[in-house]
Each structure stands twice: as structure tokens, then as C-alpha cells.
Amino acid sequence: MEETTFAADPMRLMIAAAVGIIVLLVLIIKFKLHPVLSMMISAIIIGVGAGMPLTMISDTVEKGVGKTLQGIALLVGLGSMFGGILEVSGGAQRIAETLIGKFGQKKAGWALGLTGLVIGTTVFFEAGVVVLIPLAFSVAKQTKKSTLYYAIPLLSGLASGYAFVPPSAGSVLVANALGVNLGTMIMVGIPTALICMLVSGIIWGGFIGNKIFTELPANVGEIKDDGKELPSFGLVLGVILIPLVLILLSTLSKYMPLPAGVQDVLGFLGKPFLALTIATLAAMYFLGIRRGFSGAQLKKILDHSLRPVGMILLVIASGGVIRWMLQDSGLGNIIGPALEKSGLPLILIAFFIAILVRASVGSSIVAMTMASGIMATMPAVMDTSMLYRAAMCCAICGGATALSHVNDAGFWLVGTFLEIDEKTTLKSWTIMETLIGVTALIVSLVISIFA
């Protein structure tokens, strides 16, 4: 961790940081200013308020953008392309249909939850909802049950996969900020995601689905099979597992008695950027070219999949600027000892920061960026073990998922797709998201005992 190059007056710095964060919230909540602009203004207010030299403020802005994006920009882009091919080729649909066939209609919630979890690691949440929600409606149409009975497990799986399991943007962002190896993050993230999906999707989905009956949306009768031949289940699963297996092998090879050359090769192939490049190329060939897609069609799919990436990276970069402004001004060295004296576990503090930002601002990415950035400024955090920091990543991602309400785009997306009112969305979706957060916190605290 870099040494602080400027020492602000502690009281002045605390006031500047508080004012900067309050301004950030007011700009986003009251004035609806874009998070990117809001966070840049907030960072500059913190720097000027703390008394940092103006040249240092501009240097810190540039450093914040560079250091934040260097470990994540390529991964988010590659992950989006990989997910785009999976979506358009029908791979996501094949996973869902096969699992529903295996589990049967009675346990279709499990099938949809697991599908969501697998697909959520590679596609953006919104894209996953668009592709998979018709399958939940299809099962509800056959069983005559409430759409919530199947939609909540699916949404829970998507949200859990996106939050905790690399190569999803959220998990990669937080792991990168806290210096957690992605292999370790996968090993901690998968069980966390599964437990969260079980509690918030299967258990809660079954309860709320039986309690509140929601009708099929009016346009469900119009959903038709486009006649497209889907790829085989084994092929799709094999392609999806490529990046996870390569990253895990790279991490585990360090602890195996292998020849140095083999360790080097596994370590290289498991570098996240290379693992995702290999996976994307494999998806292009096996799910694209071999199934009749032309090069021009694939390029169009990849171009389309990259559209939301720029926005997400700018939000992440702006949050990174605030993080480095706080770090370079020495805030971590001031609040770190104070928080340690409070006696609260660091994981609990991280969770509370994330959930407060999430409830205030609405954006899970902003909450993840802010919470991981603030925790990364604390020397005590960076001195903990890799496993402890991986558990903290899960707590932050959980906190950033909880309390989705009217200021979150996901809240309206789900309500619109399910054609339910705000009250029902709060009772079903908001509680589901909050259960993911609370469950992740409990799992994180349990994991931290062994760290």
C-alpha cells in the first residue's frame, strides 16, 4: 500500500470528507445529477476541503482513475462479450430448460435459481432478467401458481451470481480494491451465492409466492418459441466453466507439488484477463461459428454487449477517485484506529457503509465502489489475511445489494416485467434483496472466524 504523501489536519479532513459525501448524496438524490459527475465534484470538495495542494488533487484524480481501472476495465469488457454470446446463442435458455427438465415443475424454483446464479456471473443483471424471465412465466403458466413463486428464485440467483462470483463486474471490482485474488474470491463467493440464493430465492420465494398471487403479465401469451435450435447443455456448461476453472487452477497450483514450468503455465493461463479471453474465443467458436453465426454477426453481438460497459467503468473510475482522494489525504489513518477502538468487526463496518450508500443512492455499483474504497484506505484492513478480505468483499457486495427501493433502477425493472405495483415489489423484491445482504453478512462473519 502506498504511503500517504500529505498529512491533513485530522478535524479539517473529517469535516471535508463528511461534507464531500453529503454533497455526493444530495447531488444524486435531490438534483438527480449523474453519479459520475457527482462523484468527481465530491472528490474535489474532499481534496480542497482537506487542504491538499491543487497539483496533488489533479494528480490524485488521474491516479484514482488509472489505478481503479487497471485491474478491472478489461475484465468487465471481456465478461460482457462472453455474456453477450451466451445470451444471443440461446445458451442461457438451454441451461434453464435443461435444469427445469431435471428438477421437474415442483422444484422449478431450484432450477431457475441455479440458472440465474450461473448466468449472473457472466451477464449484467438487466440482460439476465430480459433473457430468463419468460422461462419463469412459462412455468407459472403451466402450474397456475403466482409468478413470484418462480420469478423470485430466478432474480435471487441472478443477483447473487452478479454480486459474489467473478467474473461479474461487482465481485471483480470489490476484490480488486481490497487486493483479493480472484481464485480466492471464487472459492468464497460460490458458497456465499448458493446460501443467499437458498434463503432469499427458494425459501423466501416459496413463502411470498404462496402468500401473494400475481397474475401472468398480459403479453405472456405473445411469447413464442422462435424455433431457434439451442446449443447442448454440456457445451454451454463447459464454455461457462472455462474462466472459473482456469482462475481456480491458477490459485490452487501455488499449493500443489508441480514442476515450476507447469506452475508458471497454469499461473499464466489463470490470469483473469487471459482466462476470460480464452473463454470468449471458445464461446465465439463453439456457440457462434460452429452454429452458423458469421463473423459479421458475432462482431455485431460483441459490439452490442459492450454498450453498457462504458457507463459502468466511468462510475467505477469516479468512485475510485474518491477512494484515492480519501487515501492520499490520510483519512484511513485517522478513521481506521477510531473504528478499531469501536470494537466492531471490520466486516460489519464494511457492510454498514455499503448498505447506507445503497439505501441512499440506489446504485449497487456506487455502493460497492465507495465501501471497498473506504475500507481499502485503512491500514488495519490491508494487514488482514486474504481469506478475511475475501469475506469482507462478500459483506460489501451483500450490503450493496440490500434495500433496493424506489431509487434503484432494478426495482422498477422488476416491477415493470412482472407487472406488479410498487407495494408488491417492496414486499417481494426489496425483501429478497435485503435477505441476500443479511445472509451474505452472516456467511462473511462465519468465514472470517477461520481467517
C-alpha positions as CSV (number, residue, x, y, z in Angstrom):
1,M,0.0,0.0,0.0
2,E,1.3,3.5,-0.9
3,E,2.4,5.9,1.8
4,T,0.3,9.0,2.3
5,T,2.1,11.9,0.8
6,F,0.1,14.6,2.5
7,A,-1.0,14.9,6.1
8,A,-4.1,16.9,6.6
9,D,-5.3,18.4,9.9
10,P,-7.5,15.5,11.3
11,M,-10.5,17.6,12.2
12,R,-10.4,19.5,8.9
13,L,-10.1,16.3,7.0
14,M,-13.0,14.6,8.8
15,I,-15.2,17.7,8.1
16,A,-14.1,17.8,4.4
17,A,-14.8,14.1,4.0
18,A,-18.3,14.4,5.6
19,V,-19.2,17.4,3.5
20,G,-17.9,15.7,0.4
21,I,-20.1,12.6,1.0
22,I,-23.1,14.7,1.9
23,V,-22.7,16.7,-1.3
24,L,-22.5,13.5,-3.2
25,L,-25.7,12.2,-1.8
26,V,-27.6,15.5,-2.3
27,L,-26.4,15.8,-5.9
28,I,-27.6,12.3,-6.8
29,I,-30.8,12.1,-4.7
30,K,-32.1,15.7,-4.8
31,F,-30.7,17.1,-8.1
32,K,-30.6,13.7,-10.0
33,L,-27.1,14.6,-11.2
34,H,-25.3,11.7,-12.9
35,P,-23.2,9.6,-10.4
36,V,-20.0,10.2,-12.5
37,L,-20.3,14.0,-12.2
38,S,-21.5,13.8,-8.6
39,M,-18.5,11.7,-7.5
40,M,-16.0,13.9,-9.3
41,I,-17.4,17.0,-7.6
42,S,-17.4,15.2,-4.3
43,A,-13.8,14.1,-4.7
44,I,-12.6,17.6,-5.5
45,I,-14.5,19.0,-2.5
46,I,-12.8,16.5,-0.2
47,G,-9.4,17.4,-1.6
48,V,-9.8,21.2,-1.5
49,G,-11.5,21.0,1.9
50,A,-8.7,18.9,3.4
51,G,-6.2,21.5,2.2
52,M,-4.4,19.3,-0.4
53,P,-2.3,21.2,-2.9
54,L,-4.2,21.7,-6.2
55,T,-1.5,19.9,-8.2
56,M,-1.8,16.9,-5.8
57,I,-5.6,16.9,-6.3
58,S,-5.3,16.7,-10.1
59,D,-2.6,14.0,-9.7
60,T,-4.8,12.0,-7.4
61,V,-7.8,12.2,-9.8
62,E,-5.6,10.8,-12.6
63,K,-4.1,8.2,-10.3
64,G,-7.5,7.2,-9.0
65,V,-8.9,6.6,-12.5
66,G,-5.8,4.7,-13.6
67,K,-5.3,2.5,-10.6
68,T,-9.0,1.7,-10.3
69,L,-9.5,0.7,-13.9
70,Q,-6.2,-1.1,-14.5
71,G,-7.4,-4.3,-12.8
72,I,-11.0,-4.2,-13.9
73,A,-11.6,-2.5,-17.3
74,L,-10.5,-5.4,-19.5
75,L,-12.3,-7.9,-17.3
76,V,-15.6,-6.1,-17.4
77,G,-15.4,-5.7,-21.2
78,L,-14.4,-9.4,-21.8
79,G,-17.1,-10.6,-19.4
80,S,-19.7,-8.6,-21.2
81,M,-18.7,-10.0,-24.6
82,F,-18.7,-13.5,-23.1
83,G,-22.2,-13.0,-21.6
84,G,-23.4,-11.4,-24.8
85,I,-22.6,-14.5,-26.9
86,L,-24.1,-16.8,-24.2
87,E,-27.3,-14.7,-24.3
88,V,-27.8,-14.5,-28.1
89,S,-26.8,-18.1,-28.8
90,G,-29.6,-19.4,-26.5
91,G,-27.0,-20.8,-24.1
92,A,-28.7,-19.2,-21.0
93,Q,-32.1,-20.5,-22.2
94,R,-30.7,-24.0,-22.6
95,I,-29.3,-24.1,-19.1
96,A,-32.7,-23.1,-17.7
97,E,-34.7,-25.5,-19.8
98,T,-32.4,-28.5,-19.0
99,L,-32.4,-27.8,-15.3
100,I,-36.2,-27.3,-15.2
101,G,-36.5,-30.7,-17.0
102,K,-34.2,-32.4,-14.5
103,F,-35.7,-30.8,-11.4
104,G,-39.3,-31.1,-12.6
105,Q,-42.0,-28.5,-12.2
106,K,-42.3,-29.0,-8.4
107,K,-38.7,-27.9,-8.0
108,A,-38.6,-25.5,-10.9
109,G,-37.6,-22.7,-8.4
110,W,-34.3,-24.5,-7.7
111,A,-33.7,-24.9,-11.5
112,L,-34.4,-21.2,-12.1
113,G,-32.4,-20.1,-9.1
114,L,-29.3,-22.1,-10.2
115,T,-29.7,-20.9,-13.7
116,G,-29.8,-17.3,-12.5
117,L,-26.7,-17.9,-10.4
118,V,-24.7,-19.4,-13.3
119,I,-25.8,-16.7,-15.8
120,G,-25.5,-13.9,-13.3
121,T,-21.7,-14.4,-13.1
122,T,-21.3,-13.5,-16.8
123,V,-24.1,-11.2,-17.9
124,F,-25.4,-7.9,-16.5
125,F,-28.4,-8.3,-14.2
126,E,-30.7,-6.4,-16.6
127,A,-29.7,-8.6,-19.5
128,G,-30.3,-11.8,-17.4
129,V,-33.8,-10.6,-16.5
130,V,-34.7,-9.9,-20.1
131,V,-33.5,-13.3,-21.3
132,L,-34.7,-15.6,-18.5
133,I,-37.9,-14.1,-17.0
134,P,-40.0,-15.5,-19.9
135,L,-39.0,-19.0,-18.6
136,A,-40.3,-18.2,-15.2
137,F,-43.6,-17.1,-16.8
138,S,-43.7,-20.3,-18.9
139,V,-43.5,-22.5,-15.8
140,A,-46.1,-20.3,-13.9
141,K,-48.4,-20.6,-16.9
142,Q,-48.3,-24.4,-16.7
143,T,-48.6,-24.7,-12.9
144,K,-51.1,-21.9,-12.4
145,K,-49.0,-20.6,-9.5
146,S,-48.1,-17.0,-8.6
147,T,-45.4,-15.6,-10.9
148,L,-43.5,-14.6,-7.8
149,Y,-43.1,-18.3,-6.9
150,Y,-40.7,-18.7,-9.9
151,A,-39.5,-15.2,-10.5
152,I,-38.1,-14.6,-7.1
153,P,-35.7,-17.6,-7.1
154,L,-34.6,-16.6,-10.6
155,L,-34.0,-13.0,-9.6
156,S,-32.2,-14.1,-6.4
157,G,-29.9,-16.3,-8.4
158,L,-29.1,-13.5,-10.9
159,A,-28.5,-11.0,-8.1
160,S,-26.3,-13.5,-6.0
161,G,-24.2,-14.6,-9.0
162,Y,-23.7,-10.9,-10.0
163,A,-22.8,-9.9,-6.5
164,F,-20.4,-12.6,-5.3
165,V,-18.9,-14.7,-8.1
166,P,-16.2,-13.5,-10.6
167,P,-16.0,-12.6,-13.4
168,S,-19.1,-10.5,-12.6
169,A,-18.3,-6.7,-12.5
170,G,-19.4,-6.2,-8.9
171,S,-17.3,-9.0,-7.4
172,V,-14.2,-8.2,-9.5
173,L,-14.4,-4.5,-8.6
174,V,-14.5,-5.1,-4.8
175,A,-11.9,-7.9,-4.9
176,N,-9.6,-5.7,-6.9
177,A,-10.0,-2.8,-4.5
178,L,-9.2,-5.0,-1.5
179,G,-6.3,-6.9,-3.1
180,V,-8.1,-10.2,-3.2
181,N,-7.0,-12.9,-5.6
182,L,-10.0,-13.8,-7.9
183,G,-9.4,-17.5,-7.3
184,T,-9.9,-17.0,-3.6
185,M,-12.9,-14.8,-4.4
186,I,-14.5,-17.6,-6.5
187,M,-13.9,-20.1,-3.7
188,V,-15.6,-17.9,-1.1
189,G,-18.2,-16.3,-3.5
190,I,-19.7,-19.5,-4.8
191,P,-20.9,-20.9,-1.4
192,T,-22.0,-17.4,-0.4
193,A,-24.0,-17.0,-3.5
194,L,-25.6,-20.5,-3.1
195,I,-26.6,-19.9,0.5
196,C,-28.0,-16.4,-0.4
197,M,-30.0,-17.9,-3.3
198,L,-31.4,-20.7,-1.0
199,V,-32.5,-18.2,1.7
200,S,-33.8,-15.3,-0.4
201,G,-34.8,-17.3,-3.5
202,I,-36.0,-20.8,-2.6
203,I,-37.3,-20.2,1.0
204,W,-38.5,-16.6,0.6
205,G,-39.7,-17.1,-3.0
206,G,-41.8,-20.1,-1.9
207,F,-43.2,-18.1,1.1
208,I,-44.1,-14.9,-0.8
209,G,-45.3,-16.9,-3.9
210,N,-47.8,-18.7,-1.7
211,K,-48.8,-15.6,0.2
212,I,-49.3,-13.1,-2.8
213,F,-50.8,-14.3,-6.0
214,T,-49.6,-12.3,-9.0
215,E,-51.1,-12.9,-12.4
216,L,-49.1,-13.6,-15.6
217,P,-48.3,-10.3,-17.5
218,A,-50.7,-9.5,-20.2
219,N,-48.2,-10.1,-23.0
220,V,-47.1,-13.6,-21.9
221,G,-49.5,-15.3,-24.3
222,E,-47.5,-13.5,-27.0
223,I,-44.2,-15.1,-26.0
224,K,-43.5,-17.6,-28.7
225,D,-40.7,-20.0,-29.4
226,D,-38.7,-18.5,-32.2
227,G,-37.8,-22.0,-33.4
228,K,-34.1,-21.4,-32.9
229,E,-32.1,-24.6,-32.2
230,L,-30.4,-24.3,-28.8
231,P,-26.8,-25.4,-28.1
232,S,-26.4,-28.6,-26.0
233,F,-26.4,-28.2,-22.2
234,G,-22.9,-29.9,-21.9
235,L,-21.4,-27.5,-24.4
236,V,-22.8,-24.4,-22.7
237,L,-21.8,-25.5,-19.3
238,G,-18.3,-26.4,-20.5
239,V,-17.8,-22.9,-22.0
240,I,-19.2,-21.2,-18.9
241,L,-16.8,-23.2,-16.6
242,I,-13.7,-22.3,-18.7
243,P,-12.8,-19.0,-16.9
244,L,-13.8,-20.3,-13.4
245,V,-11.7,-23.5,-13.8
246,L,-8.6,-21.6,-15.2
247,I,-8.7,-19.0,-12.5
248,L,-9.1,-21.6,-9.7
249,L,-6.3,-23.8,-11.2
250,S,-4.0,-20.8,-11.2
251,T,-4.7,-20.2,-7.5
252,L,-4.5,-23.8,-6.4
253,S,-1.4,-24.6,-8.4
254,K,0.6,-22.5,-5.9
255,Y,-0.1,-25.1,-3.3
256,M,0.4,-28.2,-5.4
257,P,3.8,-30.0,-5.8
258,L,4.0,-29.3,-9.5
259,P,7.2,-28.7,-11.7
260,A,8.0,-25.0,-11.8
261,G,7.2,-24.8,-15.6
262,V,3.7,-26.3,-15.1
263,Q,3.0,-23.9,-12.3
264,D,4.1,-21.0,-14.4
265,V,1.9,-22.1,-17.3
266,L,-1.2,-22.6,-15.0
267,G,-0.5,-19.3,-13.3
268,F,-0.4,-17.5,-16.7
269,L,-3.5,-19.2,-18.1
270,G,-5.3,-18.4,-14.9
271,K,-4.7,-14.7,-15.1
272,P,-8.2,-13.3,-15.2
273,F,-7.8,-11.3,-18.4
274,L,-6.4,-14.4,-20.2
275,A,-8.9,-16.8,-18.8
276,L,-11.8,-14.6,-20.0
277,T,-10.1,-14.0,-23.4
278,I,-9.9,-17.8,-23.8
279,A,-13.5,-18.3,-22.7
280,T,-14.8,-15.6,-25.0
281,L,-12.9,-17.1,-28.0
282,A,-14.3,-20.5,-27.1
283,A,-17.8,-19.1,-26.9
284,M,-17.4,-17.4,-30.2
285,Y,-16.3,-20.6,-31.9
286,F,-18.4,-23.3,-30.2
287,L,-21.6,-21.2,-29.6
288,G,-21.2,-18.9,-32.6
289,I,-19.2,-20.0,-35.7
290,R,-19.9,-23.8,-35.3
291,R,-23.6,-23.0,-35.1
292,G,-23.8,-20.9,-38.2
293,F,-23.0,-17.4,-37.0
294,S,-21.0,-15.3,-39.4
295,G,-18.0,-13.1,-38.4
296,A,-20.1,-10.0,-39.0
297,Q,-22.9,-11.3,-36.8
298,L,-20.5,-12.1,-34.0
299,K,-19.0,-8.6,-34.2
300,K,-22.4,-7.1,-34.0
301,I,-23.2,-9.2,-30.9
302,L,-20.0,-8.2,-29.2
303,D,-20.4,-4.5,-30.1
304,H,-24.0,-4.6,-28.6
305,S,-22.8,-6.4,-25.5
306,L,-20.2,-3.6,-24.8
307,R,-22.7,-0.7,-24.8
308,P,-23.4,-0.7,-21.1
309,V,-19.7,-1.2,-20.2
310,G,-18.5,2.5,-20.7
311,M,-21.1,3.8,-18.2
312,I,-20.2,1.2,-15.6
313,L,-16.5,1.8,-15.9
314,L,-16.9,5.5,-15.6
315,V,-19.0,5.1,-12.4
316,I,-16.3,2.7,-11.0
317,A,-13.5,5.1,-12.0
318,S,-15.2,8.1,-10.4
319,G,-15.7,6.1,-7.2
320,G,-12.0,5.2,-7.4
321,V,-11.1,8.9,-7.5
322,I,-13.0,9.4,-4.2
323,R,-11.2,6.4,-2.7
324,W,-7.7,7.7,-3.6
325,M,-8.6,11.2,-2.5
326,L,-9.5,9.9,0.9
327,Q,-6.4,7.7,1.0
328,D,-3.9,10.3,-0.1
329,S,-5.3,12.8,2.4
330,G,-4.7,10.3,5.2
331,L,-8.3,9.6,6.2
332,G,-7.7,5.9,6.5
333,N,-5.0,6.5,9.1
334,I,-7.5,8.7,11.1
335,I,-10.7,6.7,10.9
336,G,-9.0,3.3,10.9
337,P,-7.8,3.4,14.6
338,A,-11.1,5.1,15.6
339,L,-13.2,2.3,14.1
340,E,-10.8,-0.3,15.6
341,K,-11.4,1.1,19.0
342,S,-15.2,0.9,18.5
343,G,-14.8,-2.9,18.9
344,L,-17.0,-3.6,15.8
345,P,-15.7,-6.2,13.4
346,L,-14.2,-4.6,10.3
347,I,-16.5,-6.8,8.2
348,L,-19.6,-5.3,10.0
349,I,-18.3,-1.8,9.4
350,A,-17.8,-2.5,5.7
351,F,-21.3,-3.9,5.4
352,F,-22.8,-0.9,7.1
353,I,-21.0,1.6,4.8
354,A,-22.2,-0.4,1.7
355,I,-25.8,-0.6,2.9
356,L,-26.0,3.1,3.8
357,V,-24.7,4.2,0.4
358,R,-27.0,1.6,-1.4
359,A,-30.1,2.8,0.5
360,S,-29.2,6.5,-0.1
361,V,-28.0,6.4,-3.7
362,G,-29.7,3.3,-5.1
363,S,-26.8,2.1,-7.3
364,S,-25.2,-1.1,-6.1
365,I,-22.0,-0.3,-8.1
366,V,-21.6,3.0,-6.4
367,A,-22.2,1.4,-3.0
368,M,-19.6,-1.3,-3.8
369,T,-17.1,1.3,-5.1
370,M,-17.5,3.6,-2.1
371,A,-17.4,0.9,0.6
372,S,-14.5,-1.1,-0.8
373,G,-12.6,2.2,-1.4
374,I,-13.1,3.5,2.1
375,M,-12.1,0.1,3.7
376,A,-9.0,-0.1,1.4
377,T,-7.8,3.2,2.9
378,M,-7.5,1.6,6.3
379,P,-4.1,0.0,7.1
380,A,-5.7,-2.4,9.5
381,V,-7.8,-3.9,6.7
382,M,-5.0,-4.4,4.3
383,D,-3.0,-6.1,7.1
384,T,-5.6,-8.9,7.4
385,S,-5.4,-12.2,5.6
386,M,-6.6,-12.8,2.0
387,L,-9.4,-15.0,3.3
388,Y,-10.6,-12.3,5.7
389,R,-10.6,-9.7,2.9
390,A,-12.5,-12.1,0.6
391,A,-15.1,-12.5,3.3
392,M,-15.2,-8.7,3.6
393,C,-15.8,-8.5,-0.2
394,C,-18.9,-10.7,0.2
395,A,-20.1,-8.5,3.1
396,I,-19.7,-5.3,1.0
397,C,-21.4,-6.9,-2.1
398,G,-24.2,-8.1,0.2
399,G,-24.7,-4.6,1.7
400,A,-24.6,-3.1,-1.8
401,T,-27.4,-5.5,-2.8
402,A,-29.8,-5.0,0.1
403,L,-32.5,-2.4,0.5
404,S,-33.3,-1.9,-3.2
405,H,-36.2,0.5,-3.3
406,V,-37.6,3.3,-5.5
407,N,-34.2,5.0,-6.1
408,D,-32.8,1.8,-7.7
409,A,-33.4,1.1,-11.5
410,G,-33.6,-2.7,-10.7
411,F,-36.7,-2.0,-8.5
412,W,-38.6,-0.5,-11.5
413,L,-37.2,-3.1,-14.0
414,V,-38.5,-6.0,-11.9
415,G,-41.9,-4.3,-11.2
416,T,-42.4,-3.5,-14.9
417,F,-41.5,-7.0,-16.1
418,L,-43.7,-8.7,-13.5
419,E,-46.5,-6.1,-14.0
420,I,-46.8,-5.6,-10.2
421,D,-47.4,-2.4,-8.2
422,E,-44.8,-0.7,-6.0
423,K,-46.2,-2.1,-2.8
424,T,-46.0,-5.7,-4.1
425,T,-42.5,-5.0,-5.4
426,L,-41.4,-3.8,-2.0
427,K,-42.9,-6.8,-0.3
428,S,-41.3,-9.3,-2.7
429,W,-38.2,-7.9,-4.5
430,T,-37.0,-5.5,-1.8
431,I,-37.1,-8.1,0.9
432,M,-35.4,-10.6,-1.4
433,E,-32.5,-8.2,-2.0
434,T,-32.3,-7.4,1.7
435,L,-32.2,-11.1,2.6
436,I,-29.3,-11.6,0.2
437,G,-27.4,-8.8,2.0
438,V,-28.1,-10.1,5.6
439,T,-27.3,-13.7,4.6
440,A,-24.1,-12.6,3.0
441,L,-23.1,-10.7,6.1
442,I,-23.7,-13.8,8.3
443,V,-21.8,-16.0,5.9
444,S,-18.9,-13.5,5.8
445,L,-18.7,-13.3,9.6
446,V,-18.6,-17.1,9.8
447,I,-15.9,-17.3,7.2
448,S,-13.9,-14.6,9.0
449,I,-13.7,-16.8,12.1
450,F,-11.4,-19.2,10.1
451,A,-9.3,-16.4,8.5
